Amino acid sequence: MPVNDTITDPDRPDSEALPINELFHSIQGEGRLAGVASVFVRTSGCNLRCWFCDSYHTSWEPVHAQRSLDAIVSEIQSYSAADHVVLTGGEPLVHAESVTLLERLEELGYHTTVETNGTIHREAPIDLLSISPKLASSTPTPQKDPTGSGEWADRHEKRRVDPDTLAALVDTYEFQLKFVVTDAGDLPEIERIVDRVRSAARTTIADSDVLLMPEGTTREAIDERRNEVAQLALDNGYRYTPRLHVDLWNDAPGT
């Protein structure tokens, strides 16, 4: 259900609602659950601005409808064949109401994955936290800023990695650390971030908990990087993760 307006649901107060950009049934394309049929709930709004963001209309130019939690849960339940829900964004944990939604989904027996950039910690019932720390290659420098304004570069750079928050998330949840890789030049920073989180966390972070994923929102872009990123994972004991939804549907919305 792609959303193309900012209509407010009149049936519930704002405290019982979330800004929803898309809600749809597809397969999980990334990470350890790749291939699993899931309902995706994409919230709008983010505290970062990756220049290559694959959900531009949740961050750079947020587009959404304010939907009640009742309406969200009802639509999730309409996909009766799926028992996995992926809460994504944007950054879903910027919204306190995401916790309430996750609590309701737990009560209904759903398995939940939350896709997060790892800068916000909230206590919620989450079965898998898919943490994607943002590398320096994500920063919207004046040359890469899609809006041309350059106003987000410093803000993004200061916020994009918080080792203490990452450690707290790793210590709280079943997790995967998923890095979007542009090229081999990203590897030293990935290693530094993993080492810093290992030093701060109580939980053991195995190399197999670290996933490398090629940057790109189209088949062509993924094709250019797939082999190099897979080789980096192979050479360093990390896991490679595909982007199955891109392979199957390219950059179509609602996939």
TORDREN-723468 format. One record per residue: x, z, y of N, C-alpha, C in turn; residue in one letter; residue number from 1. Coordinates in pm, whole numbers, plus 50000, padded with zeros to 5 digits. Atoms other than C-alpha are relative to their C-alpha. Example, Ala and Ser with C-alpha at 12.3 -4.5 7.8 and 13.67 -1.06 7.14 Angstrom:
2
ATOM   npx   npz   npy  capx  capz  capy   cpx   cpz   cpy r   k
ATOM 50089 50000 49881 51230 50780 49550 50090 50000 50120 A   1
ATOM 49918 49994 49881 51367 50714 49894 49923 50073 50109 S   2
! end
This chain:
255
ATOM   npx   npz   npy  capx  capz  capy   cpx   cpz   cpy r   k
ATOM 50083 50000 49880 50000 50000 50000 50087 50000 50124 M   1
ATOM 49927 50003 49874 50214 49882 50291 49906 50036 50115 P   2
ATOM 50080 49954 49887 50094 50036 50617 50053 49935 50126 V   3
ATOM 49957 50076 49884 50102 49844 50940 49942 50051 50131 N   4
ATOM 50051 49945 49874 49951 50075 51200 50030 50148 50006 D   5
ATOM 49976 49857 49983 49955 50432 51325 49869 50076 50006 T   6
ATOM 50131 49933 50003 49597 50530 51250 50015 50141 49945 I   7
ATOM 50000 49862 50048 49550 50904 51210 49878 50024 49913 T   8
ATOM 50110 49966 50089 49340 51021 50917 49919 50112 50065 D   9
ATOM 50079 49901 49927 49054 51211 51086 49949 50115 49914 P  10
ATOM 50062 49901 50089 48961 51414 50778 50081 50129 49988 D  11
ATOM 49915 49883 50016 49254 51657 50786 50082 50020 50126 R  12
ATOM 49912 49977 49886 49463 51825 51057 50140 49949 49971 P  13
ATOM 49867 50055 50015 49815 51701 51120 50087 50082 49905 D  14
ATOM 49918 49914 50085 49964 52001 50934 49979 49972 49852 S  15
ATOM 50029 50035 50139 49807 51866 50613 50016 49850 49978 E  16
ATOM 49984 50145 50007 49927 51510 50658 50147 49962 50007 A  17
ATOM 49866 50055 49991 50237 51293 50635 49993 49858 50058 L  18
ATOM 49994 50139 49953 50339 50973 50814 50045 49910 49885 P  19
ATOM 49972 50081 50118 50324 50717 50532 50019 49854 50040 I  20
ATOM 49968 50140 49975 50490 50379 50561 49952 49910 49886 N  21
ATOM 50044 50074 50118 50416 50261 50206 49964 50098 49889 E  22
ATOM 50029 49928 50123 50257 50393 49888 49967 49893 49897 L  23
ATOM 50016 50111 50093 50288 50167 49585 50051 50038 49861 F  24
ATOM 49961 49981 50139 50338 50145 49208 50102 49894 49964 H  25
ATOM 49895 50095 50035 50661 49985 49085 50088 50065 49894 S  26
ATOM 49904 49935 50088 50966 50064 48876 50113 50057 50084 I  27
ATOM 49883 49944 49933 51249 50289 48980 50116 49904 49980 Q  28
ATOM 49894 50100 50009 51531 50050 49061 50140 50057 49996 G  29
ATOM 49867 49944 49980 51820 50292 49107 50017 50132 49924 E  30
ATOM 49968 49869 50052 51994 50587 48948 49972 50017 49853 G  31
ATOM 50009 49972 50143 51960 50757 48613 49862 49969 49942 R  32
ATOM 50135 50034 50047 51586 50679 48594 49964 49854 50026 L  33
ATOM 50026 50142 49976 51624 50307 48665 49917 49943 49885 A  34
ATOM 50087 50062 50099 51349 50117 48488 49873 50076 49971 G  35
ATOM 50117 49917 50026 51094 50400 48484 49887 49965 50097 V  36
ATOM 50116 50026 49915 50745 50314 48612 49971 50123 50086 A  37
ATOM 50014 49888 49906 50683 50527 48920 49907 49962 50115 S  38
ATOM 50072 50018 49875 50460 50573 49221 50094 50040 50113 V  39
ATOM 49910 49975 49888 50660 50551 49543 49919 50039 50122 F  40
ATOM 50060 49953 49876 50556 50749 49849 50110 49996 50105 V  41
ATOM 49895 50018 49899 50761 50632 50147 49952 50056 50133 R  42
ATOM 50032 49942 49870 50746 50855 50452 50075 49927 50110 T  43
ATOM 49937 50061 49884 50835 50734 50799 50070 50107 50081 S  44
ATOM 49923 49905 49920 51097 50901 51016 50131 50035 49932 G  45
ATOM 49869 49968 50056 51469 50969 50969 50088 50059 50108 C  46
ATOM 49907 49939 49906 51740 51178 51129 50132 49925 50010 N  47
ATOM 49882 50085 49994 52004 50908 51068 49958 49856 50029 L  48
ATOM 50029 50140 49974 52033 50538 51147 50110 49913 49938 R  49
ATOM 49906 50091 50065 52231 50342 50889 49972 49858 50048 C  50
ATOM 50022 50133 49945 52283 49995 51028 49939 49906 49896 W  51
ATOM 50052 50086 50106 52199 49841 50689 49875 50058 49934 F  52
ATOM 50115 49931 50059 51891 50058 50628 49907 49900 49931 C  53
ATOM 50089 50089 50074 51674 49900 50358 49853 50031 50024 D  54
ATOM 50139 49973 49958 51361 50056 50509 49998 50015 50152 S  55
ATOM 49985 50006 49855 51406 49954 50872 49880 50058 50073 Y  56
ATOM 50121 49956 49931 51046 50036 50960 49963 50145 49969 H  57
ATOM 50015 49855 50008 51089 50401 50866 50101 50071 50088 T  58
ATOM 49892 49938 49923 51390 50459 51089 50015 49935 50136 S  59
ATOM 49974 50065 49872 51484 50208 51356 49871 49974 50078 W  60
ATOM 50130 50025 49936 51124 50108 51431 49890 50055 49910 E  61
ATOM 50093 49937 50095 50900 50359 51249 49859 49944 50011 P  62
ATOM 50137 50048 50011 50568 50219 51134 49932 50080 49890 V  63
ATOM 50065 49915 50100 50317 50438 50954 49855 50026 50035 H  64
ATOM 50132 49942 49977 49970 50575 50914 50010 50148 49964 A  65
ATOM 50003 49856 50030 49917 50951 50928 49892 50021 49894 Q  66
ATOM 50092 49988 50112 49759 51024 50588 49992 50144 49951 R  67
ATOM 50017 49865 50051 49615 51347 50457 50063 50013 49863 S  68
ATOM 49943 49977 50133 49777 51504 50153 49897 49972 49892 L  69
ATOM 50106 50032 50096 49441 51476 49977 49996 49851 49970 D  70
ATOM 50006 50145 50018 49439 51100 50034 50123 49949 49926 A  71
ATOM 49876 50041 50068 49802 51064 49922 49991 50032 49852 I  72
ATOM 50009 49960 50140 49745 51259 49601 49897 49915 49926 V  73
ATOM 50105 50081 50063 49424 51068 49529 50051 49861 49967 S  74
ATOM 49949 50135 50028 49602 50734 49560 50105 50003 49890 E  75
ATOM 49902 49987 50109 49889 50853 49340 49928 50007 49866 I  76
ATOM 50074 49985 50124 49636 50955 49075 49930 49871 49956 Q  77
ATOM 50067 50127 50036 49476 50609 49090 50088 49913 49913 S  78
ATOM 49909 50073 50088 49788 50474 48917 50015 50082 49872 Y  79
ATOM 50012 49908 50113 49694 50637 48589 50112 49985 49897 S  80
ATOM 49896 50022 50099 49980 50486 48386 50133 50065 50038 A  81
ATOM 49872 49946 49953 50254 50652 48593 49996 50151 50009 A  82
ATOM 49990 49855 49985 50363 51013 48563 50126 50042 50075 D  83
ATOM 49884 49975 49914 50673 50982 48783 49964 49962 50144 H  84
ATOM 50021 50028 49858 50654 51001 49162 50135 50009 50071 V  85
ATOM 49877 50001 49921 50941 50910 49396 49960 50017 50147 V  86
ATOM 50023 49975 49858 50925 51062 49745 50124 49954 50075 L  87
ATOM 49886 50063 49937 51144 50854 49969 49970 49977 50147 T  88
ATOM 50019 50022 49857 51180 50736 50327 50072 49877 50047 G  89
ATOM 49979 49884 49915 51324 50734 50583 50069 50115 49929 G  90
ATOM 49951 49874 50058 51424 51090 50516 49879 50091 49980 E  91
ATOM 50124 49924 50021 51129 51268 50352 50012 50148 50031 P  92
ATOM 49987 49856 49979 51276 51616 50396 50002 50039 50148 L  93
ATOM 50019 49961 49861 51247 51598 50775 49860 50057 50020 V  94
ATOM 50139 49957 49989 50878 51674 50712 49973 50124 49914 H  95
ATOM 50033 49879 50076 50778 52029 50613 49886 49973 49902 A  96
ATOM 50115 50028 50086 50459 51882 50463 50042 49935 49868 E  97
ATOM 49952 50055 50126 50671 51709 50199 50006 50108 49892 S  98
ATOM 49995 49890 50096 50715 52049 50036 49862 50025 49941 V  99
ATOM 50135 49978 50047 50340 52099 50015 49957 49890 49903 T 100
ATOM 50033 50111 50090 50297 51753 49862 50068 50019 49865 L 101
ATOM 49927 49980 50125 50565 51827 49603 49941 50115 49918 L 102
ATOM 50065 49889 50071 50397 52157 49517 49872 49954 49931 E 103
ATOM 50123 50051 50059 50069 51977 49457 50028 49908 49883 R 104
ATOM 49965 50089 50110 50235 51715 49242 50051 50077 49879 L 105
ATOM 49956 49916 50112 50404 51985 49033 49879 50057 49926 E 106
ATOM 50119 49943 50063 50065 52147 48971 49927 49897 49913 E 107
ATOM 50067 50106 50074 49936 51810 48848 50085 49945 49886 L 108
ATOM 49916 50038 50113 50226 51768 48606 50087 49878 50020 G 109
ATOM 49916 50116 49974 50413 51484 48775 50148 50036 49999 Y 110
ATOM 49856 49991 49980 50788 51437 48747 50029 49943 50138 H 111
ATOM 49973 50044 49863 50921 51409 49103 50150 49977 50023 T 112
ATOM 49867 50029 49948 51232 51245 49240 49990 49994 50151 T 113
ATOM 49994 50009 49854 51322 51292 49606 50129 49930 50038 V 114
ATOM 49886 50073 49947 51552 51042 49775 50034 50057 50137 E 115
ATOM 49961 49933 49876 51748 51216 50051 50141 49963 50041 T 116
ATOM 49863 50025 49953 52053 51163 50269 50089 50124 49991 N 117
ATOM 49919 49882 50026 52166 51518 50193 50033 50084 50121 G 118
ATOM 49970 49924 49879 52157 51661 50545 49900 50113 50026 T 119
ATOM 50106 49901 49980 51845 51881 50509 49973 50072 49869 I 120
ATOM 50031 49921 50120 51781 52163 50262 49863 50063 50015 H 121
ATOM 50130 49932 50009 51428 52270 50171 49980 50047 49858 R 122
ATOM 50036 49950 50133 51300 52477 49881 49870 49935 49959 E 123
ATOM 50119 50070 50048 51055 52269 49681 50017 49973 49851 A 124
ATOM 49990 50037 50141 50971 52185 49320 50037 49853 49986 P 125
ATOM 49947 50135 50011 51188 51876 49266 50068 49988 49866 I 126
ATOM 49939 50017 50131 51280 51747 48922 50134 49931 50006 D 127
ATOM 49873 50067 49980 51557 51516 49039 50019 49974 50147 L 128
ATOM 49967 50026 49861 51720 51516 49380 50106 49890 50002 L 129
ATOM 49909 50113 49990 51881 51179 49446 50064 50003 50138 S 130
ATOM 49932 49974 49872 52135 51257 49717 50092 49883 50031 I 131
ATOM 49921 50116 49961 52286 50965 49905 50074 50029 50130 S 132
ATOM 49924 49974 49877 52553 51087 50149 50042 49867 50064 P 133
ATOM 49972 50125 49927 52618 50827 50417 50146 49993 50041 K 134
ATOM 49859 50022 49973 52966 50685 50453 50022 49946 50141 L 135
ATOM 49967 50051 49866 53147 50580 50770 49956 49854 50015 A 136
ATOM 50041 50141 49994 53060 50220 50681 49853 49983 50035 S 137
ATOM 50142 50007 49965 52693 50306 50749 49975 50015 50150 S 138
ATOM 50019 49967 49859 52747 50400 51115 49967 49876 50083 T 139
ATOM 50041 50116 49919 52568 50167 51361 50088 49985 50124 P 140
ATOM 49911 50026 49888 52865 50074 51576 49934 49896 50092 T 141
ATOM 50061 50098 49909 52785 49860 51882 49993 49859 49941 P 142
ATOM 49998 50133 50060 52878 49552 51677 49895 49985 49889 Q 143
ATOM 50091 50005 50115 52640 49645 51392 49862 50057 50028 K 144
ATOM 50130 49941 49965 52353 49822 51570 49894 49890 50003 D 145
ATOM 50099 50107 50002 52044 49613 51485 49918 49989 50127 P 146
ATOM 50076 50005 49874 51884 49705 51818 50086 49957 50117 T 147
ATOM 49910 50037 49893 52192 49631 52023 50021 50107 50105 G 148
ATOM 49992 49897 49898 52157 49959 52214 50125 50086 49988 S 149
ATOM 49882 49917 50021 52447 50150 52060 49977 50148 50016 G 150
ATOM 50024 49859 49968 52276 50481 52135 50007 50093 49878 E 151
ATOM 50003 49915 50119 52270 50605 51773 50136 50023 49937 W 152
ATOM 49872 49994 50070 52637 50563 51680 50056 50142 49994 A 153
ATOM 49943 49866 49999 52758 50909 51789 49913 50099 49925 D 154
ATOM 50091 49909 50066 52448 51091 51667 50009 49985 49848 R 155
ATOM 49992 50027 50144 52463 50927 51326 50132 50052 49944 H 156
ATOM 49868 49962 50049 52835 50986 51289 50014 50152 49988 E 157
ATOM 49989 49853 50003 52805 51359 51369 49915 50062 49890 K 158
ATOM 50096 49940 50094 52513 51417 51130 50014 49954 49856 R 159
ATOM 50018 50070 50126 52577 51191 50835 50052 50076 49877 R 160
ATOM 49949 49923 50114 52778 51432 50614 50009 50147 50039 V 161
ATOM 49996 49855 49981 52724 51809 50594 50035 50063 49865 D 162
ATOM 49959 49951 50133 52928 51948 50301 49930 50129 49958 P 163
ATOM 50067 49875 50038 52764 52293 50314 49857 49974 49954 D 164
ATOM 50135 50035 50042 52415 52143 50295 50003 49925 49867 T 165
ATOM 49987 50071 50127 52524 51907 50019 50026 50097 49885 L 166
ATOM 49971 49901 50104 52665 52201 49823 49877 50082 49967 A 167
ATOM 50122 49922 50023 52344 52400 49869 49899 49920 49919 A 168
ATOM 50093 50085 50075 52138 52106 49741 50044 49986 49855 L 169
ATOM 49947 50012 50135 52364 52059 49440 49979 50129 49921 V 170
ATOM 50018 49871 50067 52338 52431 49360 49854 50031 49972 D 171
ATOM 50143 49970 50013 51957 52426 49389 49929 49910 49901 T 172
ATOM 50080 50100 50071 51847 52110 49209 50079 49924 49894 Y 173
ATOM 49947 50106 50084 51906 51875 48922 50026 49882 50094 E 174
ATOM 49963 50093 49895 52088 51603 49113 50078 49880 49947 F 175
ATOM 49903 50107 50013 52270 51275 49131 50054 49971 50139 Q 176
ATOM 49937 50037 49873 52516 51182 49407 50016 49848 49999 L 177
ATOM 50007 50146 50003 52449 50817 49489 50057 49944 50130 K 178
ATOM 49934 50054 49881 52681 50631 49726 49975 49850 50010 F 179
ATOM 50015 50142 49972 52602 50295 49882 50137 49945 50039 V 180
ATOM 49863 50048 49985 52925 50097 49857 50001 49858 50057 V 181
ATOM 49982 50133 49941 53017 49805 50082 50116 49927 49936 T 182
ATOM 49884 50060 50066 53362 49743 49935 50095 50112 49958 D 183
ATOM 49904 49903 50052 53667 49916 49784 50051 50095 50107 A 184
ATOM 49955 49913 49891 53756 50056 50125 49919 50127 50013 G 185
ATOM 50082 49879 49994 53473 50308 50082 50046 50107 49902 D 186
ATOM 49967 49906 50108 53631 50472 49776 50073 50126 50047 L 187
ATOM 49933 49876 49957 53874 50713 49954 49904 50099 50065 P 188
ATOM 50095 49908 49938 53588 50856 50161 49906 50061 49896 E 189
ATOM 50083 49946 50108 53368 50892 49852 50074 50113 49930 I 190
ATOM 49921 49897 50069 53647 51086 49682 50015 50125 50086 E 191
ATOM 49988 49884 49911 53693 51310 49988 49870 50080 50004 R 192
ATOM 50128 49931 49994 53322 51390 50008 49974 50075 49869 I 193
ATOM 50021 49934 50130 53298 51465 49635 50089 50123 49987 V 194
ATOM 49908 49885 50008 53605 51690 49654 49953 50115 50089 D 195
ATOM 50047 49895 49909 53462 51879 49954 49876 50070 49945 R 196
ATOM 50120 49938 50057 53129 51935 49783 50036 50082 49877 V 197
ATOM 49954 49922 50116 53301 52045 49462 50061 50133 50043 R 198
ATOM 49937 49876 49952 53499 52300 49663 49898 50099 50052 S 199
ATOM 50100 49912 49938 53186 52437 49835 49890 50043 49904 A 200
ATOM 50114 49973 50090 52942 52432 49541 50042 50089 49883 A 201
ATOM 49979 49923 50123 52910 52673 49250 49981 49913 49877 R 202
ATOM 50036 50088 50111 52773 52398 49030 50112 49898 49973 T 203
ATOM 49902 50101 50036 53009 52172 48840 49944 49861 50028 T 204
ATOM 50037 50139 49974 52994 51813 48961 50089 49911 49915 I 205
ATOM 49924 50089 50087 53101 51579 48685 50013 49862 50064 A 206
ATOM 49987 50136 49949 53228 51230 48758 49874 49919 49967 D 207
ATOM 50120 50073 50040 52918 51107 48572 49880 50032 50088 S 208
ATOM 50106 49970 49904 52702 51272 48840 50012 49914 50126 D 209
ATOM 49973 50084 49882 52852 51030 49096 49967 49855 49965 V 210
ATOM 50047 50136 50023 52680 50692 49113 50042 49910 50115 L 211
ATOM 49963 50099 49900 52810 50386 49295 49901 49885 49994 L 212
ATOM 50104 50102 49992 52554 50131 49413 50039 49897 50106 M 213
ATOM 49960 50101 49901 52625 49798 49587 49904 49995 50118 P 214
ATOM 50082 50013 49879 52504 49771 49945 49940 49862 50006 E 215
ATOM 50065 50128 49986 52251 49500 50007 49852 50011 49975 G 216
ATOM 50145 49997 50014 51880 49439 50043 49944 49869 49946 T 217
ATOM 50042 50128 50058 51871 49085 49899 50083 49972 49876 T 218
ATOM 49925 50037 50121 51978 48932 49568 50137 49944 50037 R 219
ATOM 49875 50062 49960 52244 48732 49749 50104 50104 50038 E 220
ATOM 49907 49895 49957 52399 49041 49909 50047 50084 49883 A 221
ATOM 49962 49923 50119 52392 49236 49582 50096 49920 49914 I 222
ATOM 49914 50085 50082 52547 48943 49395 50143 49998 50052 D 223
ATOM 49866 50005 49940 52840 48943 49638 50082 50125 49968 E 224
ATOM 49928 49873 50014 52926 49307 49566 49991 50061 49860 R 225
ATOM 50029 49934 50127 52794 49386 49216 50125 50021 49914 R 226
ATOM 49887 49989 50091 53107 49314 49015 50109 50092 50053 N 227
ATOM 49896 49914 49941 53346 49483 49258 49961 50146 49990 E 228
ATOM 50044 49861 50004 53137 49800 49272 49998 50051 49856 V 229
ATOM 49999 49961 50140 53093 49806 48894 50143 50029 49953 A 230
ATOM 49861 49977 50039 53470 49778 48851 50054 50129 50061 Q 231
ATOM 49959 49873 49939 53526 50064 49098 49948 50118 49919 L 232
ATOM 50057 49892 50082 53292 50281 48892 50076 50012 49869 A 233
ATOM 49929 50001 50128 53465 50180 48568 50140 50059 50013 L 234
ATOM 49861 49956 49982 53815 50245 48704 50011 50147 50034 D 235
ATOM 49991 49862 49951 53728 50589 48844 49912 50099 49924 N 236
ATOM 50079 49909 50082 53500 50735 48578 49863 50033 50057 G 237
ATOM 50133 49980 49942 53188 50715 48797 49898 49912 49927 Y 238
ATOM 50104 50084 50057 52856 50557 48705 49964 49889 50099 R 239
ATOM 50053 50110 49918 52735 50222 48832 49849 50003 49992 Y 240
ATOM 50146 50013 50004 52372 50194 48934 49959 49867 50061 T 241
ATOM 50050 50126 49946 52192 49864 48982 49896 50026 50108 P 242
ATOM 50117 49995 49914 51917 49789 49230 49899 49902 49938 R 243
ATOM 50086 50086 50080 51665 49652 48982 49888 49938 50081 L 244
ATOM 50111 50053 49921 51387 49614 49237 50043 49881 50086 H 245
ATOM 49948 50115 49925 51609 49380 49441 50019 49881 49906 V 246
ATOM 49983 50107 50097 51700 49181 49131 49866 49936 49965 D 247
ATOM 50130 50050 50043 51331 49148 49040 49920 49935 50112 L 248
ATOM 50092 50042 49893 51159 49106 49376 50068 49968 50132 W 249
ATOM 49924 50028 49878 51437 49042 49627 49968 50107 50105 N 250
ATOM 50024 49900 49894 51346 49212 49958 49852 50012 50034 D 251
ATOM 50145 49992 49974 50966 49202 49923 49958 50144 50024 A 252
ATOM 50050 49863 49979 50785 49508 50067 49912 50042 49883 P 253
ATOM 50086 49948 50104 50595 49732 49829 50056 49982 49860 G 254
ATOM 49937 50013 50130 50849 49698 49548 50106 50107 49980 T 255
! end
